[in-house]
């Protein structure tokens, strides 16, 4: 197998087996049930349990989220019903786990692996260094919040970050404008907050094509994004009844109505709590949940390293604008989650900036970042990253989805329990298979980081 194949396969397998927790699965699942039942996005008849973040308008109710994930989830839901529809009533937790695993297998894990591979190619083109490019790819797929939000339940942040990574890599690699436009459109449909990095990536594309710009190329980039915008307007009309009022803004107005927050907007000047909270605090500090980003700061501030060309400028702009928006946002912490989930859209920019960092820094910080995020993907949401690390070290690999399949689905379908097929056993088997695939005749370390940091090879 080539490195490209090994990278895609290993990230895909790790992403698939990290499926665990419910995340926001139930509210997206309710929307998918409504769509398949012909009720549009009205989930009032399809909620199986009490849920937060549900907008209630009269006798109708709507999930507070953009439409892309709910639409994508209809396919795994339909397949799960075809395979084991009786489980939906007899073993609801097991059925939800089956849908979650199918969603990971068909949607989120391929996106995560594909985005990692795209970033590897883009970073290889920028720096020409095989070792750095491989660290960059591993940093995104296994060492950032993209792993958690692509696998731990169902969220819009993971697919949005992967789509942004595909778009940014496409611009760097010179991919056709329509493909870049489609990736940008998918990001917007998955996460409203992706509008900010979408604008930065669009500006990077425009700057690179300014001298040879044609109407055909411009339309190729903008048409998919425009269609996505029209789809969001249609979603707004179908839910809130207003073309430019999203379910999120309507829900906040409903939630804070009659309180002191009612007269305040969704954005305000940040105070020390937010600045500390989104940078170095154990609560939601980006640099503790994604330590690989420290390599960029060290390279820039301590080593006075150069970041040549236009790409680093736009990546820095992407990082700063996403941070500025999130530190000003009233829900900056993301409430119940792992790390600063609203900062995930900046990760592709950080990964590209790693292409100019010292390989020795990357060989230290990327593995640390991988450990933190693998620990997070194996544990529950928390308010302190060190709690996740402690729980992971104590308990080891864990997947609620696999537990549900083992404890509910197998007994219902077969009437028996297969003791050897515990989640831990599956982890051991898949871990061994991943290592064998990765090695490809050599050691994993020698494949990722050659002995000579100046080594250049395909």
C-alpha positions in Angstrom: 0.0 0.0 0.0 1.2 3.5 -0.7 1.4 6.1 2.1 -1.7 7.8 0.7 -3.7 4.5 1.1 -2.3 3.8 4.5 -3.0 7.3 5.8 -6.6 7.2 4.5 -7.2 3.7 5.8 -5.8 4.2 9.3 -7.5 7.6 9.9 -10.8 6.0 8.6 -10.5 3.0 10.9 -9.5 5.0 14.0 -12.4 7.5 13.2 -14.9 4.7 12.8 -13.9 2.8 16.0 -13.9 6.0 18.1 -17.6 6.3 17.6 -19.0 6.9 21.1 -21.4 9.0 23.1 -24.6 10.5 21.9 -23.3 14.0 21.2 -26.1 15.8 19.4 -27.3 12.6 17.7 -30.9 12.6 19.0 -31.8 16.0 17.7 -30.3 15.4 14.3 -31.9 11.9 14.3 -35.3 13.5 15.1 -34.9 15.8 12.0 -34.0 12.8 9.9 -37.0 10.9 11.0 -39.2 13.9 10.2 -37.7 14.2 6.7 -38.2 10.5 6.0 -41.8 10.8 7.3 -42.6 13.7 5.0 -42.9 16.2 7.9 -40.1 18.4 6.6 -37.9 19.6 9.5 -40.8 19.6 12.1 -39.6 17.2 14.8 -42.6 17.6 17.1 -43.8 14.1 16.4 -40.3 12.5 16.2 -38.5 13.3 19.5 -37.8 10.2 21.5 -36.6 12.0 24.6 -36.5 15.5 26.0 -33.9 17.6 24.2 -32.2 20.9 24.7 -31.7 23.2 21.7 -35.2 22.7 20.2 -37.1 25.7 18.9 -40.8 25.4 19.6 -43.2 27.5 17.5 -46.8 26.8 18.3 -47.4 23.1 17.7 -44.2 22.7 15.7 -40.7 22.1 16.8 -37.3 22.3 15.0 -33.8 21.3 15.7 -31.5 24.2 16.3 -28.9 23.4 13.7 -28.2 23.9 9.9 -29.8 21.3 7.6 -26.8 19.4 6.1 -26.2 16.8 8.8 -29.9 16.0 9.3 -30.2 15.4 5.5 -27.0 13.3 5.4 -28.2 11.3 8.4 -31.3 10.1 6.5 -29.3 7.6 4.5 -27.8 5.8 7.5 -31.2 5.9 9.2 -32.9 4.4 6.1 -30.2 1.7 5.9 -30.5 0.9 9.6 -34.3 0.5 9.3 -33.8 -1.8 6.3 -31.3 -3.9 8.2 -32.9 -4.0 11.6 -35.9 -1.9 11.8 -37.4 -3.7 14.7 -34.6 -2.5 16.9 -35.9 1.1 16.7 -38.6 0.2 19.3 -37.2 -2.9 21.0 -33.7 -1.6 21.6 -33.6 2.1 20.9 -30.1 2.7 22.3 -28.8 -0.1 20.2 -30.6 1.2 17.1 -29.2 4.7 17.6 -25.7 3.2 17.9 -26.2 1.3 14.7 -27.3 4.6 12.9 -24.3 6.3 14.4 -21.8 3.7 13.2 -23.4 3.7 9.7 -23.1 7.5 9.7 -19.5 7.3 10.7 -18.8 4.6 8.1 -20.5 6.4 5.2 -20.1 10.1 6.0 -17.9 11.4 8.9 -15.0 8.9 8.8 -14.5 9.2 5.0 -14.6 13.0 5.3 -12.0 13.0 8.1 -9.7 10.6 6.2 -10.1 12.5 2.9 -9.5 15.9 4.5 -6.3 14.5 6.2 -5.1 13.2 2.9 -5.8 16.5 1.2 -3.9 18.4 3.8 -1.0 16.1 3.5 -0.8 16.8 -0.3 -1.2 20.6 0.3 1.4 20.8 3.0 3.8 18.6 0.9 3.4 21.1 -1.9 4.1 24.1 0.3 7.1 22.8 2.2 8.4 20.0 0.0 9.2 18.0 3.2 7.7 14.6 3.6 8.1 14.4 7.4 6.3 17.7 8.0 3.5 16.9 5.6 2.9 13.6 7.3 2.9 15.2 10.8 0.4 17.8 9.4 -2.0 15.1 8.1 -1.8 13.1 11.4 -2.3 16.3 13.3 -5.6 17.0 11.6 -7.0 13.5 11.5 -5.9 12.3 14.9 -4.6 15.3 16.8 -7.3 17.9 16.6 -11.0 18.3 17.6 -11.9 17.1 14.1 -11.5 13.5 15.5 -13.9 14.0 18.4 -16.5 16.0 16.4 -16.4 13.5 13.5 -17.0 10.5 15.7 -18.3 11.2 19.2 -22.0 11.4 18.5 -23.2 13.5 15.5 -22.2 17.1 15.2 -22.0 19.7 12.4 -18.6 21.0 13.4 -16.6 17.9 12.3 -18.0 17.8 8.7 -17.7 21.6 8.4 -14.0 21.5 9.4 -13.3 18.7 7.0 -15.0 20.5 4.2 -13.0 23.6 5.0 -9.8 21.5 5.0 -10.8 20.1 1.6 -11.5 23.6 0.2 -8.2 25.1 1.6 -6.2 22.2 0.3 -7.9 22.6 -3.1 -6.9 26.2 -3.4 -3.3 25.4 -2.5 -3.2 22.4 -4.9 -4.9 24.3 -7.8 -8.1 22.2 -7.8 -10.8 23.3 -10.1 -13.0 26.2 -8.9 -16.3 24.2 -8.9 -14.7 21.5 -6.5 -13.5 24.2 -4.2 -16.9 25.9 -4.4 -18.7 22.6 -3.5 -16.5 22.1 -0.4 -17.2 25.7 0.7 -20.9 25.2 0.2 -20.9 22.0 2.3 -19.1 23.8 5.1 -21.7 26.5 5.2 -24.6 24.0 5.1 -23.1 22.1 8.0 -22.2 25.0 10.3 -23.4 28.6 10.1 -20.1 29.8 11.7 -18.2 28.5 8.7 -19.2 31.6 6.8 -16.1 33.4 8.3 -13.4 30.9 7.1 -15.3 30.4 3.9 -14.8 34.1 3.2 -11.1 33.8 4.0 -10.6 30.8 1.7 -12.6 32.5 -1.0 -10.3 35.6 -0.7 -7.2 33.4 -0.9 -8.6 31.8 -4.1 -9.4 35.2 -5.6 -6.0 36.6 -4.8 -4.3 33.6 -6.6 -6.5 33.9 -9.7 -6.7 37.7 -9.9 -4.5 38.1 -12.9 -6.2 35.3 -14.9 -9.7 35.7 -13.5 -12.5 34.8 -15.9 -16.2 34.9 -15.4 -16.4 31.1 -15.8 -14.0 30.4 -13.0 -15.6 32.9 -10.7 -19.0 31.4 -11.3 -17.6 27.9 -10.8 -16.4 29.0 -7.3 -19.4 31.2 -6.3 -22.3 29.2 -7.8 -22.2 26.3 -5.3 -21.9 28.7 -2.4 -24.8 30.8 -3.7 -26.9 27.6 -4.0 -26.0 26.8 -0.4 -27.1 30.2 0.6 -30.5 29.8 -1.2 -30.9 26.4 0.6 -30.3 28.0 3.9 -32.9 30.7 3.1 -35.3 28.0 2.2 -34.6 26.2 5.5 -35.2 29.5 7.3 -38.5 29.9 5.6 -39.5 26.4 6.4 -38.6 26.7 10.1 -38.8 30.3 11.4 -40.9 31.7 8.5 -38.3 34.5 8.0 -35.9 34.4 5.1 -33.0 35.7 7.2 -33.8 34.5 10.6 -32.1 31.2 11.5 -33.3 28.7 13.9 -30.3 29.6 16.1 -31.2 33.3 16.4 -34.9 32.5 16.9 -34.1 30.0 19.6 -31.9 32.5 21.5 -34.6 35.2 21.3 -37.1 32.6 22.7 -34.6 31.4 25.3 -33.6 34.7 26.8 -37.0 36.5 26.4 -37.9 38.4 29.5 -34.4 38.1 31.0 -31.6 40.6 31.3 -30.0 39.0 28.2 -32.9 39.9 26.0 -31.6 43.3 25.1 -28.1 42.1 24.3 -26.9 40.9 21.0 -25.2 37.6 20.1 -21.8 39.3 20.0 -20.1 41.6 22.5 -16.7 42.8 23.5 -14.8 40.0 25.2 -13.5 40.1 28.7 -10.5 38.4 30.4 -12.6 35.3 31.1 -13.3 34.6 27.5 -9.7 35.4 26.3 -8.2 33.1 28.9 -11.0 30.5 28.5 -10.4 30.1 24.7 -6.6 30.1 24.9 -5.0 28.3 27.8 -7.6 27.4 30.4 -8.3 23.7 31.1 -11.9 24.5 30.5 -11.9 25.4 26.8 -8.3 26.5 26.1 -7.5 25.8 22.4 -3.8 25.4 23.1 -4.4 22.7 25.7 -7.0 20.8 23.6 -4.9 21.2 20.4 -1.2 21.4 21.6 0.1 21.2 18.0 -0.9 24.8 17.5 1.9 25.7 20.0 4.4 24.8 17.3 3.2 27.7 15.2 3.5 30.2 18.1 7.0 28.9 19.0 8.1 29.0 15.4 6.9 32.6 15.0 7.6 34.1 18.4 10.7 32.3 19.7 12.5 30.9 16.6 11.6 34.0 14.5 10.8 31.5 11.7 9.7 32.7 8.3 6.3 31.9 6.8 6.9 32.9 3.2 4.3 33.6 0.6 0.6 34.6 0.5 -0.8 31.4 2.0 0.5 31.9 5.6 -0.9 35.4 5.5 -4.4 34.2 4.7 -4.1 31.3 7.1 -3.2 33.7 9.9 -6.1 35.8 8.9 -8.4 32.8 9.1 -7.1 31.9 12.6 -7.5 35.4 13.9 -11.0 36.1 12.4 -12.3 32.8 13.7 -10.9 33.5 17.1 -12.2 37.1 17.1 -15.8 35.9 16.2 -15.8 33.1 18.8 -14.3 35.2 21.7 -17.1 37.7 21.1 -19.9 35.2 20.8 -22.3 34.9 23.7 -22.0 31.0 23.7 -18.2 31.0 23.3 -17.7 28.0 25.5 -19.9 25.7 23.4 -21.7 24.5 26.6 -21.5 20.7 26.9 -18.7 19.5 24.7 -15.0 18.6 24.4 -12.8 21.6 24.0 -13.7 24.8 22.1 -15.9 23.4 19.5 -16.6 26.7 17.8 -12.9 27.1 17.2 -12.7 23.9 15.2 -13.2 25.9 11.9 -9.7 27.4 12.4 -7.9 24.1 12.6 -7.3 23.7 8.9 -5.5 27.0 8.9 -3.3 26.0 11.9 -2.5 22.7 10.1 -1.3 24.5 7.0 0.9 26.8 9.1 2.6 23.7 10.6 4.1 23.1 7.2 6.8 25.7 8.0 7.5 24.6 11.5 10.6 22.8 12.8 10.1 19.0 12.4 11.5 18.5 15.9 8.7 20.6 17.3 6.2 18.7 15.3 7.6 15.3 16.4 7.0 16.4 20.0 3.7 18.4 19.9 1.7 16.4 17.3 1.9 13.1 19.3 0.9 15.0 22.4 -2.0 16.5 20.5 -3.0 13.1 19.2 -2.9 11.6 22.7 -5.2 14.5 24.1 -7.7 14.1 21.3 -7.8 10.3 21.2 -8.4 10.5 25.0 -11.2 13.0 24.4 -12.8 10.7 21.8 -12.8 7.9 24.3 -14.3 9.8 27.1 -17.4 12.0 27.7 -17.8 15.7 27.5 -16.1 17.5 30.3 -15.2 20.9 31.7 -11.5 20.1 32.2 -9.2 18.5 29.7 -7.2 16.9 32.5 -10.3 15.0 33.6 -10.6 13.5 30.1 -6.9 12.5 30.2 -7.2 10.9 33.7 -10.4 9.0 32.8 -8.7 7.7 29.6 -5.6 6.6 31.4 -7.7 4.8 34.0 -10.3 3.2 31.8 -8.6 2.9 28.4 -10.4 2.7 25.0 -14.1 3.0 25.3 -17.0 3.3 22.8 -20.6 3.8 23.9 -21.8 2.9 20.4 -19.9 -0.5 20.5 -21.1 -1.1 24.0 -24.7 -0.5 22.9 -24.3 -3.0 20.0 -22.7 -5.5 22.3 -25.2 -5.2 25.2 -28.4 -4.6 23.2 -28.3 -5.4 19.6 -26.6 -8.8 19.7 -28.9 -10.2 22.5 -32.0 -9.0 20.7 -31.0 -10.3 17.2 -29.2 -13.5 18.2 -30.3 -14.2 21.8 -26.7 -14.6 22.8 -23.7 -12.7 24.1 -20.3 -13.2 22.5 -18.0 -12.4 25.3 -14.8 -12.1 23.2 -16.3 -9.4 21.0 -16.1 -6.7 23.7 -15.3 -3.1 22.7 -11.8 -3.6 24.1 -11.2 -6.7 22.1 -12.3 -4.8 18.9 -9.9 -2.0 19.8 -7.0 -4.4 20.2 -7.7 -6.1 16.8 -8.2 -2.8 14.9 -5.2 -1.3 16.6 -3.1 -4.2 15.5 -4.5 -4.1 11.9 -3.9 -0.3 11.7 -0.2 -0.8 12.8 0.4 -3.5 10.3 -1.2 -1.4 7.5 0.8 1.6 8.6 4.2 -0.1 8.8 4.3 -1.3 5.2 7.6 -3.0 5.7 9.2 -0.4 8.0 8.6 1.0 11.4 5.9 3.6 12.0 8.4 6.1 13.4 10.7 5.9 10.4 7.8 6.3 8.1 6.5 9.4 9.8 9.8 11.1 10.8 12.9 10.2 8.8 16.2 10.1 10.8 17.4 13.2 8.9 14.9 16.1 9.4 16.1 17.5 6.1 15.0 14.3 4.3 12.9 14.9 1.2 11.2 12.0 -0.5 7.9 10.8 -1.8 
